[in-house]
Amino acid sequence: LMCEVGPNKQLLQHVEEMLLQVPDDFIEIMITATCQLTWHHKSNTLEVKDIQLHLECQWNMWIPSFGS
Amino acid sequence: CKDEPFLAAVPLHKRILETAKKLGITDVPAEVVTFISHATQTRLRTVIEKVTVITQHRMESYKDDEWYEQATDVRAQLKFFEQL
């Protein structure tokens, strides 16, 4: 991923550790919010639609899935 | 667009299941795992891009920029204090 952004750039170690923390927290928040949505419409299956909704509202992010 | 998983699918699936279980969700389909992996990649990319912009900003010098002019001469001021 770093090569994609810029091939001549180096990451300091503590920056790398910090960046590794980012997806960790992100996944946690995302799953928690999505589970609440799922629970809200009385289902016990996580759905891509719910994650999409959460990402769009909370992070202003649109990720296409296979269905759309 | 090729569909290579960004994060390792098995540990990710396990982790999602663990978190979901606490909230009363028991079923996590594989497509959800792939989707979360994609989303995380996008998120991380955004963060890295922002950090890159900040880094470049830090490297830039405004000395020769015509929109900026010298307001105080700190070096001369320090020299003055030294002579006191």
Backbone of each chain as nested JSON, in Angstrom:
{
  "chains": [
    {"id": "A", "residues": [
      {"number": 1, "name": "LEU", "atoms": {"N": [0.837, -1.2, 0.0], "CA": [0.0, 0.0, 0.0], "C": [0.874, 1.253, 0.0]}},
      {"number": 2, "name": "MET", "atoms": {"N": [1.949, 1.21, 0.713], "CA": [2.849, 2.363, 0.745], "C": [3.456, 2.615, -0.626]}},
      {"number": 3, "name": "CYS", "atoms": {"N": [3.818, 1.552, -1.335], "CA": [4.409, 1.698, -2.67], "C": [3.428, 2.392, -3.597]}},
      {"number": 4, "name": "GLU", "atoms": {"N": [2.157, 2.127, -3.369], "CA": [1.11, 2.695, -4.192], "C": [1.064, 4.218, -4.029]}},
      {"number": 5, "name": "VAL", "atoms": {"N": [1.224, 4.671, -2.789], "CA": [1.135, 6.095, -2.502], "C": [2.367, 6.832, -2.996]}},
      {"number": 6, "name": "GLY", "atoms": {"N": [3.524, 6.281, -2.724], "CA": [4.752, 6.906, -3.181], "C": [5.92, 5.977, -2.938]}},
      {"number": 7, "name": "PRO", "atoms": {"N": [6.617, 5.605, -4.0], "CA": [7.645, 4.576, -3.874], "C": [8.878, 5.041, -3.097]}},
      {"number": 8, "name": "ASN", "atoms": {"N": [9.12, 6.342, -3.032], "CA": [10.364, 6.801, -2.409], "C": [10.199, 7.162, -0.943]}},
      {"number": 9, "name": "LYS", "atoms": {"N": [9.1, 6.737, -0.386], "CA": [8.867, 7.177, 0.981], "C": [9.143, 6.071, 1.983]}},
      {"number": 10, "name": "GLN", "atoms": {"N": [9.662, 6.49, 3.102], "CA": [9.947, 5.524, 4.157], "C": [9.104, 5.852, 5.365]}},
      {"number": 11, "name": "LEU", "atoms": {"N": [8.75, 4.815, 6.075], "CA": [7.957, 5.016, 7.283], "C": [8.852, 4.868, 8.498]}},
      {"number": 12, "name": "LEU", "atoms": {"N": [8.746, 5.79, 9.414], "CA": [9.423, 5.605, 10.687], "C": [8.683, 4.517, 11.448]}},
      {"number": 13, "name": "GLN", "atoms": {"N": [9.414, 3.869, 12.35], "CA": [8.806, 2.702, 12.987], "C": [7.568, 3.045, 13.808]}},
      {"number": 14, "name": "HIS", "atoms": {"N": [7.651, 4.14, 14.551], "CA": [6.489, 4.439, 15.385], "C": [5.302, 4.893, 14.545]}},
      {"number": 15, "name": "VAL", "atoms": {"N": [5.586, 5.458, 13.361], "CA": [4.484, 5.817, 12.462], "C": [3.822, 4.56, 11.938]}},
      {"number": 16, "name": "GLU", "atoms": {"N": [4.662, 3.568, 11.612], "CA": [4.13, 2.314, 11.102], "C": [3.235, 1.647, 12.153]}},
      {"number": 17, "name": "GLU", "atoms": {"N": [3.703, 1.669, 13.396], "CA": [2.896, 1.083, 14.467], "C": [1.566, 1.812, 14.61]}},
      {"number": 18, "name": "MET", "atoms": {"N": [1.63, 3.127, 14.49], "CA": [0.42, 3.93, 14.599], "C": [-0.549, 3.593, 13.465]}},
      {"number": 19, "name": "LEU", "atoms": {"N": [0.019, 3.442, 12.253], "CA": [-0.829, 3.139, 11.098], "C": [-1.447, 1.75, 11.224]}},
      {"number": 20, "name": "LEU", "atoms": {"N": [-0.735, 0.836, 11.873], "CA": [-1.292, -0.504, 12.049], "C": [-2.459, -0.483, 13.024]}},
      {"number": 21, "name": "GLN", "atoms": {"N": [-2.439, 0.504, 13.893], "CA": [-3.524, 0.63, 14.857], "C": [-4.808, 1.103, 14.158]}},
      {"number": 22, "name": "VAL", "atoms": {"N": [-4.646, 1.821, 13.047], "CA": [-5.795, 2.404, 12.341], "C": [-6.817, 1.357, 11.896]}},
      {"number": 23, "name": "PRO", "atoms": {"N": [-6.401, 0.328, 11.11], "CA": [-7.398, -0.663, 10.697], "C": [-7.997, -1.413, 11.873]}},
      {"number": 24, "name": "ASP", "atoms": {"N": [-7.175, -1.598, 12.907], "CA": [-7.649, -2.311, 14.089], "C": [-8.864, -1.616, 14.698]}},
      {"number": 25, "name": "ASP", "atoms": {"N": [-8.701, -0.321, 14.973], "CA": [-9.794, 0.453, 15.55], "C": [-10.959, 0.536, 14.577]}},
      {"number": 26, "name": "PHE", "atoms": {"N": [-10.605, 0.711, 13.308], "CA": [-11.623, 0.874, 12.272], "C": [-12.546, -0.33, 12.211]}},
      {"number": 27, "name": "ILE", "atoms": {"N": [-11.947, -1.532, 12.207], "CA": [-12.737, -2.761, 12.137], "C": [-13.65, -2.874, 13.353]}},
      {"number": 28, "name": "GLU", "atoms": {"N": [-13.072, -2.554, 14.518], "CA": [-13.835, -2.645, 15.756], "C": [-15.091, -1.753, 15.699]}},
      {"number": 29, "name": "ILE", "atoms": {"N": [-14.873, -0.494, 15.327], "CA": [-15.99, 0.463, 15.27], "C": [-17.013, 0.015, 14.242]}},
      {"number": 30, "name": "MET", "atoms": {"N": [-16.499, -0.406, 13.073], "CA": [-17.369, -0.791, 11.97], "C": [-18.269, -1.971, 12.361]}},
      {"number": 31, "name": "ILE", "atoms": {"N": [-17.664, -2.998, 12.967], "CA": [-18.443, -4.187, 13.316], "C": [-19.475, -3.862, 14.39]}},
      {"number": 32, "name": "THR", "atoms": {"N": [-19.036, -3.096, 15.386], "CA": [-19.966, -2.763, 16.457], "C": [-21.184, -2.036, 15.91]}},
      {"number": 33, "name": "ALA", "atoms": {"N": [-20.932, -1.027, 15.08], "CA": [-22.044, -0.252, 14.531], "C": [-22.938, -1.105, 13.646]}},
      {"number": 34, "name": "THR", "atoms": {"N": [-22.301, -1.944, 12.826], "CA": [-23.086, -2.768, 11.912], "C": [-23.926, -3.794, 12.662]}},
      {"number": 35, "name": "CYS", "atoms": {"N": [-23.353, -4.355, 13.714], "CA": [-24.111, -5.331, 14.499], "C": [-25.339, -4.67, 15.129]}},
      {"number": 36, "name": "GLN", "atoms": {"N": [-25.168, -3.429, 15.547], "CA": [-26.301, -2.723, 16.118], "C": [-27.401, -2.535, 15.08]}},
      {"number": 37, "name": "LEU", "atoms": {"N": [-26.975, -2.222, 13.845], "CA": [-27.951, -2.094, 12.755], "C": [-28.659, -3.414, 12.512]}},
      {"number": 38, "name": "THR", "atoms": {"N": [-27.866, -4.487, 12.445], "CA": [-28.422, -5.811, 12.192], "C": [-29.414, -6.198, 13.285]}},
      {"number": 39, "name": "TRP", "atoms": {"N": [-28.99, -5.93, 14.511], "CA": [-29.821, -6.261, 15.658], "C": [-31.119, -5.461, 15.605]}},
      {"number": 40, "name": "HIS", "atoms": {"N": [-30.994, -4.25, 15.11], "CA": [-32.144, -3.357, 15.043], "C": [-33.231, -3.914, 14.126]}},
      {"number": 41, "name": "HIS", "atoms": {"N": [-32.843, -4.494, 12.997], "CA": [-33.913, -5.101, 12.192], "C": [-34.047, -6.607, 12.435]}},
      {"number": 42, "name": "LYS", "atoms": {"N": [-33.802, -6.965, 13.684], "CA": [-34.122, -8.302, 14.196], "C": [-33.624, -9.448, 13.318]}},
      {"number": 43, "name": "SER", "atoms": {"N": [-32.359, -9.327, 12.949], "CA": [-31.768, -10.396, 12.168], "C": [-30.5, -10.82, 12.905]}},
      {"number": 44, "name": "ASN", "atoms": {"N": [-29.996, -12.022, 12.643], "CA": [-28.713, -12.337, 13.262], "C": [-27.644, -12.668, 12.228]}},
      {"number": 45, "name": "THR", "atoms": {"N": [-27.825, -12.108, 11.036], "CA": [-26.825, -12.264, 9.998], "C": [-26.291, -10.89, 9.591]}},
      {"number": 46, "name": "LEU", "atoms": {"N": [-24.98, -10.747, 9.637], "CA": [-24.383, -9.491, 9.187], "C": [-24.565, -9.355, 7.684]}},
      {"number": 47, "name": "GLU", "atoms": {"N": [-24.918, -8.147, 7.24], "CA": [-25.118, -7.951, 5.811], "C": [-24.235, -6.843, 5.284]}},
      {"number": 48, "name": "VAL", "atoms": {"N": [-23.802, -7.034, 4.023], "CA": [-22.951, -6.034, 3.38], "C": [-23.674, -4.695, 3.326]}},
      {"number": 49, "name": "LYS", "atoms": {"N": [-24.962, -4.757, 3.081], "CA": [-25.775, -3.536, 2.983], "C": [-25.645, -2.668, 4.233]}},
      {"number": 50, "name": "ASP", "atoms": {"N": [-25.659, -3.344, 5.399], "CA": [-25.584, -2.607, 6.662], "C": [-24.231, -1.93, 6.826]}},
      {"number": 51, "name": "ILE", "atoms": {"N": [-23.182, -2.646, 6.443], "CA": [-21.843, -2.052, 6.542], "C": [-21.74, -0.848, 5.609]}},
      {"number": 52, "name": "GLN", "atoms": {"N": [-22.29, -1.025, 4.405], "CA": [-22.265, 0.075, 3.44], "C": [-22.966, 1.304, 3.995]}},
      {"number": 53, "name": "LEU", "atoms": {"N": [-24.096, 1.055, 4.605], "CA": [-24.867, 2.158, 5.18], "C": [-24.056, 2.877, 6.248]}},
      {"number": 54, "name": "HIS", "atoms": {"N": [-23.453, 2.091, 7.116], "CA": [-22.64, 2.674, 8.188], "C": [-21.48, 3.486, 7.622]}},
      {"number": 55, "name": "LEU", "atoms": {"N": [-20.77, 2.925, 6.653], "CA": [-19.611, 3.602, 6.076], "C": [-20.007, 4.905, 5.406]}},
      {"number": 56, "name": "GLU", "atoms": {"N": [-21.163, 4.859, 4.745], "CA": [-21.603, 6.04, 4.018], "C": [-21.972, 7.157, 4.995]}},
      {"number": 57, "name": "CYS", "atoms": {"N": [-22.698, 6.794, 6.045], "CA": [-23.162, 7.813, 6.991], "C": [-22.033, 8.323, 7.857]}},
      {"number": 58, "name": "GLN", "atoms": {"N": [-21.223, 7.384, 8.364], "CA": [-20.247, 7.772, 9.391], "C": [-18.921, 8.215, 8.795]}},
      {"number": 59, "name": "TRP", "atoms": {"N": [-18.498, 7.635, 7.72], "CA": [-17.159, 7.904, 7.192], "C": [-17.212, 8.587, 5.833]}},
      {"number": 60, "name": "ASN", "atoms": {"N": [-18.402, 8.776, 5.326], "CA": [-18.554, 9.382, 4.008], "C": [-17.757, 8.598, 2.963]}},
      {"number": 61, "name": "MET", "atoms": {"N": [-17.925, 7.308, 2.991], "CA": [-17.122, 6.422, 2.171], "C": [-18.074, 5.524, 1.381]}},
      {"number": 62, "name": "TRP", "atoms": {"N": [-17.817, 5.35, 0.1], "CA": [-18.657, 4.44, -0.664], "C": [-17.799, 3.346, -1.269]}},
      {"number": 63, "name": "ILE", "atoms": {"N": [-18.051, 2.127, -0.829], "CA": [-17.326, 0.994, -1.377], "C": [-18.307, 0.107, -2.135]}},
      {"number": 64, "name": "PRO", "atoms": {"N": [-18.069, -0.07, -3.437], "CA": [-18.989, -0.905, -4.209], "C": [-18.852, -2.368, -3.81]}},
      {"number": 65, "name": "SER", "atoms": {"N": [-19.956, -3.054, -3.742], "CA": [-19.895, -4.492, -3.463], "C": [-20.312, -5.235, -4.723]}},
      {"number": 66, "name": "PHE", "atoms": {"N": [-20.373, -6.545, -4.643], "CA": [-20.646, -7.345, -5.847], "C": [-22.071, -7.159, -6.348]}},
      {"number": 67, "name": "GLY", "atoms": {"N": [-22.953, -6.85, -5.413], "CA": [-24.351, -6.742, -5.786], "C": [-24.707, -5.434, -6.478]}},
      {"number": 68, "name": "SER", "atoms": {"N": [-23.935, -4.376, -6.186], "CA": [-24.379, -3.07, -6.685], "C": [-23.664, -2.653, -7.968]}}
    ]},
    {"id": "B", "residues": [
      {"number": 1, "name": "CYS", "atoms": {"N": [-11.181, -4.977, -11.958], "CA": [-10.719, -4.926, -10.563], "C": [-10.555, -6.334, -10.029]}},
      {"number": 2, "name": "LYS", "atoms": {"N": [-9.334, -6.684, -9.69], "CA": [-9.124, -8.036, -9.163], "C": [-9.505, -8.086, -7.693]}},
      {"number": 3, "name": "ASP", "atoms": {"N": [-9.871, -9.239, -7.285], "CA": [-10.421, -9.359, -5.941], "C": [-9.467, -10.096, -5.012]}},
      {"number": 4, "name": "GLU", "atoms": {"N": [-8.362, -9.431, -4.732], "CA": [-7.401, -10.019, -3.815], "C": [-7.684, -9.517, -2.417]}},
      {"number": 5, "name": "PRO", "atoms": {"N": [-7.818, -10.408, -1.47], "CA": [-8.082, -9.918, -0.114], "C": [-6.887, -9.152, 0.434]}},
      {"number": 6, "name": "PHE", "atoms": {"N": [-7.187, -8.027, 1.066], "CA": [-6.144, -7.166, 1.615], "C": [-5.695, -7.693, 2.977]}},
      {"number": 7, "name": "LEU", "atoms": {"N": [-6.656, -8.091, 3.767], "CA": [-6.342, -8.647, 5.073], "C": [-6.518, -10.163, 5.023]}},
      {"number": 8, "name": "ALA", "atoms": {"N": [-5.773, -10.856, 5.857], "CA": [-5.892, -12.309, 5.912], "C": [-7.312, -12.696, 6.329]}},
      {"number": 9, "name": "ALA", "atoms": {"N": [-7.971, -13.488, 5.482], "CA": [-9.405, -13.73, 5.647], "C": [-9.743, -14.504, 6.911]}},
      {"number": 10, "name": "VAL", "atoms": {"N": [-8.951, -15.538, 7.222], "CA": [-9.32, -16.416, 8.337], "C": [-9.263, -15.703, 9.7]}},
      {"number": 11, "name": "PRO", "atoms": {"N": [-8.139, -15.04, 10.022], "CA": [-8.121, -14.32, 11.302], "C": [-9.153, -13.201, 11.361]}},
      {"number": 12, "name": "LEU", "atoms": {"N": [-9.366, -12.557, 10.213], "CA": [-10.345, -11.472, 10.179], "C": [-11.742, -11.991, 10.483]}},
      {"number": 13, "name": "HIS", "atoms": {"N": [-12.072, -13.112, 9.832], "CA": [-13.385, -13.721, 10.042], "C": [-13.578, -14.078, 11.516]}},
      {"number": 14, "name": "LYS", "atoms": {"N": [-12.52, -14.627, 12.104], "CA": [-12.576, -15.024, 13.498], "C": [-12.833, -13.811, 14.385]}},
      {"number": 15, "name": "ARG", "atoms": {"N": [-12.121, -12.757, 14.056], "CA": [-12.238, -11.553, 14.872], "C": [-13.627, -10.926, 14.757]}},
      {"number": 16, "name": "ILE", "atoms": {"N": [-14.154, -10.898, 13.531], "CA": [-15.49, -10.337, 13.333], "C": [-16.51, -11.153, 14.117]}},
      {"number": 17, "name": "LEU", "atoms": {"N": [-16.367, -12.484, 14.031], "CA": [-17.291, -13.366, 14.76], "C": [-17.245, -13.104, 16.264]}},
      {"number": 18, "name": "GLU", "atoms": {"N": [-16.012, -12.926, 16.775], "CA": [-15.867, -12.691, 18.209], "C": [-16.573, -11.412, 18.633]}},
      {"number": 19, "name": "THR", "atoms": {"N": [-16.316, -10.343, 17.854], "CA": [-16.943, -9.062, 18.186], "C": [-18.45, -9.148, 18.029]}},
      {"number": 20, "name": "ALA", "atoms": {"N": [-18.876, -9.834, 16.96], "CA": [-20.307, -9.907, 16.673], "C": [-21.054, -10.693, 17.747]}},
      {"number": 21, "name": "LYS", "atoms": {"N": [-20.386, -11.71, 18.249], "CA": [-21.034, -12.573, 19.238], "C": [-21.438, -11.794, 20.484]}},
      {"number": 22, "name": "LYS", "atoms": {"N": [-20.546, -10.865, 20.883], "CA": [-20.834, -10.04, 22.053], "C": [-22.092, -9.217, 21.86]}},
      {"number": 23, "name": "LEU", "atoms": {"N": [-22.408, -8.919, 20.603], "CA": [-23.56, -8.072, 20.314], "C": [-24.752, -8.891, 19.833]}},
      {"number": 24, "name": "GLY", "atoms": {"N": [-24.656, -10.203, 19.971], "CA": [-25.791, -11.059, 19.68], "C": [-25.955, -11.462, 18.226]}},
      {"number": 25, "name": "ILE", "atoms": {"N": [-24.922, -11.247, 17.405], "CA": [-24.99, -11.661, 16.006], "C": [-24.162, -12.935, 15.848]}},
      {"number": 26, "name": "THR", "atoms": {"N": [-24.763, -13.946, 15.255], "CA": [-24.055, -15.219, 15.188], "C": [-23.567, -15.564, 13.781]}},
      {"number": 27, "name": "ASP", "atoms": {"N": [-24.184, -14.997, 12.763], "CA": [-23.873, -15.417, 11.395], "C": [-23.127, -14.32, 10.636]}},
      {"number": 28, "name": "VAL", "atoms": {"N": [-21.905, -14.644, 10.214], "CA": [-21.123, -13.688, 9.427], "C": [-20.73, -14.336, 8.101]}},
      {"number": 29, "name": "PRO", "atoms": {"N": [-21.39, -13.974, 6.993], "CA": [-21.074, -14.586, 5.697], "C": [-19.7, -14.158, 5.192]}},
      {"number": 30, "name": "ALA", "atoms": {"N": [-19.146, -14.955, 4.288], "CA": [-17.8, -14.708, 3.769], "C": [-17.723, -13.397, 2.997]}},
      {"number": 31, "name": "GLU", "atoms": {"N": [-18.802, -13.043, 2.299], "CA": [-18.759, -11.813, 1.506], "C": [-18.615, -10.588, 2.395]}},
      {"number": 32, "name": "VAL", "atoms": {"N": [-19.164, -10.688, 3.61], "CA": [-19.021, -9.593, 4.561], "C": [-17.552, -9.412, 4.931]}},
      {"number": 33, "name": "VAL", "atoms": {"N": [-16.856, -10.547, 5.131], "CA": [-15.441, -10.495, 5.474], "C": [-14.649, -9.81, 4.369]}},
      {"number": 34, "name": "THR", "atoms": {"N": [-14.911, -10.203, 3.111], "CA": [-14.22, -9.59, 1.979], "C": [-14.509, -8.097, 1.921]}},
      {"number": 35, "name": "PHE", "atoms": {"N": [-15.758, -7.757, 2.165], "CA": [-16.164, -6.363, 2.092], "C": [-15.455, -5.529, 3.151]}},
      {"number": 36, "name": "ILE", "atoms": {"N": [-15.399, -6.056, 4.361], "CA": [-14.724, -5.345, 5.453], "C": [-13.245, -5.166, 5.127]}},
      {"number": 37, "name": "SER", "atoms": {"N": [-12.665, -6.197, 4.526], "CA": [-11.262, -6.11, 4.113], "C": [-11.06, -4.956, 3.127]}},
      {"number": 38, "name": "HIS", "atoms": {"N": [-11.954, -4.844, 2.157], "CA": [-11.89, -3.755, 1.173], "C": [-12.016, -2.396, 1.839]}},
      {"number": 39, "name": "ALA", "atoms": {"N": [-12.993, -2.314, 2.728], "CA": [-13.257, -1.043, 3.395], "C": [-12.044, -0.603, 4.202]}},
      {"number": 40, "name": "THR", "atoms": {"N": [-11.432, -1.575, 4.902], "CA": [-10.265, -1.261, 5.714], "C": [-9.119, -0.77, 4.845]}},
      {"number": 41, "name": "GLN", "atoms": {"N": [-8.951, -1.41, 3.689], "CA": [-7.897, -0.988, 2.767], "C": [-8.11, 0.462, 2.335]}},
      {"number": 42, "name": "THR", "atoms": {"N": [-9.367, 0.771, 1.982], "CA": [-9.684, 2.131, 1.56], "C": [-9.392, 3.125, 2.668]}},
      {"number": 43, "name": "ARG", "atoms": {"N": [-9.8, 2.75, 3.878], "CA": [-9.598, 3.636, 5.023], "C": [-8.111, 3.906, 5.264]}},
      {"number": 44, "name": "LEU", "atoms": {"N": [-7.336, 2.821, 5.232], "CA": [-5.903, 2.946, 5.476], "C": [-5.236, 3.777, 4.383]}},
      {"number": 45, "name": "ARG", "atoms": {"N": [-5.715, 3.599, 3.16], "CA": [-5.15, 4.361, 2.057], "C": [-5.385, 5.858, 2.272]}},
      {"number": 46, "name": "THR", "atoms": {"N": [-6.619, 6.195, 2.684], "CA": [-6.939, 7.595, 2.941], "C": [-6.012, 8.174, 4.004]}},
      {"number": 47, "name": "VAL", "atoms": {"N": [-5.825, 7.414, 5.087], "CA": [-4.975, 7.904, 6.172], "C": [-3.553, 8.126, 5.679]}},
      {"number": 48, "name": "ILE", "atoms": {"N": [-3.024, 7.149, 4.926], "CA": [-1.652, 7.263, 4.444], "C": [-1.515, 8.459, 3.498]}},
      {"number": 49, "name": "GLU", "atoms": {"N": [-2.525, 8.655, 2.659], "CA": [-2.479, 9.803, 1.746], "C": [-2.437, 11.114, 2.512]}},
      {"number": 50, "name": "LYS", "atoms": {"N": [-3.233, 11.196, 3.555], "CA": [-3.243, 12.412, 4.369], "C": [-1.894, 12.642, 5.022]}},
      {"number": 51, "name": "VAL", "atoms": {"N": [-1.342, 11.559, 5.589], "CA": [-0.037, 11.672, 6.239], "C": [1.017, 12.13, 5.238]}},
      {"number": 52, "name": "THR", "atoms": {"N": [0.934, 11.602, 4.001], "CA": [1.887, 11.99, 2.967], "C": [1.793, 13.481, 2.671]}},
      {"number": 53, "name": "VAL", "atoms": {"N": [0.574, 13.984, 2.574], "CA": [0.378, 15.406, 2.312], "C": [0.993, 16.239, 3.427]}},
      {"number": 54, "name": "ILE", "atoms": {"N": [0.764, 15.798, 4.667], "CA": [1.317, 16.531, 5.81], "C": [2.84, 16.537, 5.747]}},
      {"number": 55, "name": "THR", "atoms": {"N": [3.418, 15.38, 5.399], "CA": [4.871, 15.293, 5.311], "C": [5.419, 16.269, 4.282]}},
      {"number": 56, "name": "GLN", "atoms": {"N": [4.759, 16.312, 3.113], "CA": [5.231, 17.218, 2.073], "C": [5.103, 18.669, 2.514]}},
      {"number": 57, "name": "HIS", "atoms": {"N": [4.044, 18.94, 3.222], "CA": [3.799, 20.279, 3.717], "C": [4.936, 20.705, 4.654]}},
      {"number": 58, "name": "ARG", "atoms": {"N": [5.376, 19.75, 5.464], "CA": [6.437, 20.027, 6.43], "C": [7.761, 20.313, 5.728]}},
      {"number": 59, "name": "MET", "atoms": {"N": [7.966, 19.658, 4.584], "CA": [9.229, 19.807, 3.87], "C": [9.308, 21.111, 3.096]}},
      {"number": 60, "name": "GLU", "atoms": {"N": [8.145, 21.668, 2.785], "CA": [8.135, 22.854, 1.933], "C": [8.769, 24.053, 2.617]}},
      {"number": 61, "name": "SER", "atoms": {"N": [9.444, 24.858, 1.819], "CA": [10.033, 26.074, 2.361], "C": [9.266, 27.277, 1.825]}},
      {"number": 62, "name": "TYR", "atoms": {"N": [8.957, 28.19, 2.716], "CA": [8.193, 29.366, 2.296], "C": [9.081, 30.594, 2.131]}},
      {"number": 63, "name": "LYS", "atoms": {"N": [10.378, 30.374, 2.199], "CA": [11.319, 31.486, 2.183], "C": [11.219, 32.299, 0.891]}},
      {"number": 64, "name": "ASP", "atoms": {"N": [11.077, 31.6, -0.22], "CA": [11.095, 32.283, -1.504], "C": [9.695, 32.564, -2.047]}},
      {"number": 65, "name": "ASP", "atoms": {"N": [8.703, 32.277, -1.23], "CA": [7.341, 32.491, -1.693], "C": [6.995, 33.973, -1.606]}},
      {"number": 66, "name": "GLU", "atoms": {"N": [6.448, 34.518, -2.688], "CA": [6.208, 35.965, -2.712], "C": [5.056, 36.374, -1.794]}},
      {"number": 67, "name": "TRP", "atoms": {"N": [4.238, 35.398, -1.406], "CA": [3.105, 35.722, -0.546], "C": [3.523, 35.869, 0.918]}},
      {"number": 68, "name": "TYR", "atoms": {"N": [4.739, 35.477, 1.212], "CA": [5.212, 35.571, 2.589], "C": [6.348, 36.579, 2.672]}},
      {"number": 69, "name": "GLU", "atoms": {"N": [6.347, 37.379, 3.718], "CA": [7.484, 38.265, 3.921], "C": [7.96, 38.168, 5.357]}},
      {"number": 70, "name": "GLN", "atoms": {"N": [9.206, 38.552, 5.532], "CA": [9.806, 38.438, 6.856], "C": [9.207, 39.489, 7.783]}},
      {"number": 71, "name": "ALA", "atoms": {"N": [8.708, 39.036, 8.927], "CA": [8.077, 39.972, 9.851], "C": [9.061, 40.436, 10.929]}},
      {"number": 72, "name": "THR", "atoms": {"N": [9.801, 39.488, 11.485], "CA": [10.782, 39.875, 12.495], "C": [12.105, 39.197, 12.196]}},
      {"number": 73, "name": "ASP", "atoms": {"N": [13.154, 39.814, 12.628], "CA": [14.478, 39.226, 12.441], "C": [14.951, 38.675, 13.776]}},
      {"number": 74, "name": "VAL", "atoms": {"N": [14.599, 37.435, 14.036], "CA": [14.876, 36.826, 15.343], "C": [16.377, 36.754, 15.592]}},
      {"number": 75, "name": "ARG", "atoms": {"N": [17.11, 36.464, 14.548], "CA": [18.547, 36.315, 14.72], "C": [19.184, 37.624, 15.218]}},
      {"number": 76, "name": "ALA", "atoms": {"N": [18.767, 38.732, 14.618], "CA": [19.301, 40.025, 15.035], "C": [18.867, 40.371, 16.452]}},
      {"number": 77, "name": "GLN", "atoms": {"N": [17.651, 40.005, 16.776], "CA": [17.15, 40.274, 18.126], "C": [17.96, 39.51, 19.171]}},
      {"number": 78, "name": "LEU", "atoms": {"N": [18.238, 38.234, 18.872], "CA": [19.028, 37.416, 19.792], "C": [20.422, 38.006, 19.973]}},
      {"number": 79, "name": "LYS", "atoms": {"N": [20.974, 38.436, 18.862], "CA": [22.321, 39.024, 18.909], "C": [22.318, 40.255, 19.803]}},
      {"number": 80, "name": "PHE", "atoms": {"N": [21.261, 41.042, 19.7], "CA": [21.118, 42.244, 20.521], "C": [21.089, 41.88, 22.005]}},
      {"number": 81, "name": "PHE", "atoms": {"N": [20.332, 40.813, 22.332], "CA": [20.238, 40.402, 23.729], "C": [21.575, 39.895, 24.254]}},
      {"number": 82, "name": "GLU", "atoms": {"N": [22.304, 39.206, 23.388], "CA": [23.609, 38.701, 23.794], "C": [24.545, 39.829, 24.16]}},
      {"number": 83, "name": "GLN", "atoms": {"N": [24.408, 40.944, 23.47], "CA": [25.318, 42.064, 23.716], "C": [24.952, 42.85, 24.964]}},
      {"number": 84, "name": "LEU", "atoms": {"N": [23.763, 42.599, 25.492], "CA": [23.352, 43.359, 26.686], "C": [24.197, 42.986, 27.909]}}
    ]}
  ]
}
